[in-house]
Amino acid sequence: MKLLIASSLCPDALCKLRRQHDVVYAVNGSETELCEAVVDREVLVFRSGVQINRKVLSNAPDLRLLIRAGSGLDNLDCEFSEQRGMQLVRIPEPGAIAVAELAFGMMINLARQIRFHDSELRRGHWTKQHGSAYVLNNKVLGIIGAGNIGSRVAQMGIAWGMRAIGCVDDPSTADREALHRKGIQAADLEQVMRKADFLSIHVPKSASTLNLIDAKALSWMRPTSFLINMARGGVVNEADLLEALQNGQGPCGAAMDVHELEGDGKISPLAALPNVLLTPHIGATTVDTMREIGERVIETLESFASLPSGASGQPVAFPIGQ
């Protein structure tokens, strides 16, 4: 098959794909580069950091399969791909584990002021008696978006002796029961934000979640609480968060793996604050995650290639989550 790899993959998986398929490699290409590369492709593999928009898809008359090597779909024109009859397969599980672990690591880092003590010790300052550290045990862990990733974070917190409370968009009775079985108390957004000592955000980016966490929402948070954004840039209004952190009108610290502006040369407005941790959208970027995603991509292609001739336009039961 003719593949376009638009995002980085595990080197071992990429070598295998190149041996078995006609592969074009255009990692994080611009719209123009993607339009040129996708012209004769049948399969497109992508992650975050690249925009698969209508113009790109319109330039690919033979494109039949889209493989999202991860979870979020905010960088794909889903409506147009459906209109064109393209099949979409997502591979959310490997990244979910990695994102959840980083979120929990952020909590520990914020609670124990690891960045501060590390920085001071490197300058020869012994800060054992300085700062205000907290334990996670008996604290309330609030989850905004208690789905695949958020519920994993909650269960990790529960294992550490935290009390988990979470919300999902428009929850049904079944949703509430599912959260209860995982040890997560269901609540609405405001309740979660008001009660949380640690607030971890895991919602997809959409019209309804853009600037979801604004000045009003931040004002609900406890002055000793911490905010962790592992969702998407734009879900948290960074200007409002900056003001809240500076004026004491929200959390006392924050960690951001995702940002309104991402890429080389982009500097977060929160960069100068000592009580903020910043990472470059690395939640799902681990050696283990990339290896498993690569294996899943290969499995998906093998399943797709094994379909009877002419059947690839019909719904298919792939061996991974869709």
Buried (B, 14 or more C-beta within 10 A) or exposed (E): BBBBBBBBBBEEBBEBBEEBBBBBBBBBBEBEBBBBBBBBBBBBBBBBBBBBBEBBBBBBEEBBBBBBBBBBBBBBBEEBBEEBEBBBBBBBBBBBBBBBBBBBBBBEBBBBBBBBBEEBEEEEEEBEEEEEEBEBEEBBBBBBBBBBBBBBBBBBBBEBEBBBBBBBBEBEEEBBEBBEEBBBBBBEBEBBBBBBBBBBBBBBBBEEBEBBBBBEBBEBBBEEBBBBBBBBBBBBBBBBBBBBBEEEBBBBBBBBBBBBEBEEEEEBBBEEBEBBBBBBBEBBBBEEBBBBBBBBBBBBBEBBBEEEEEEBEEEBEBEBEB
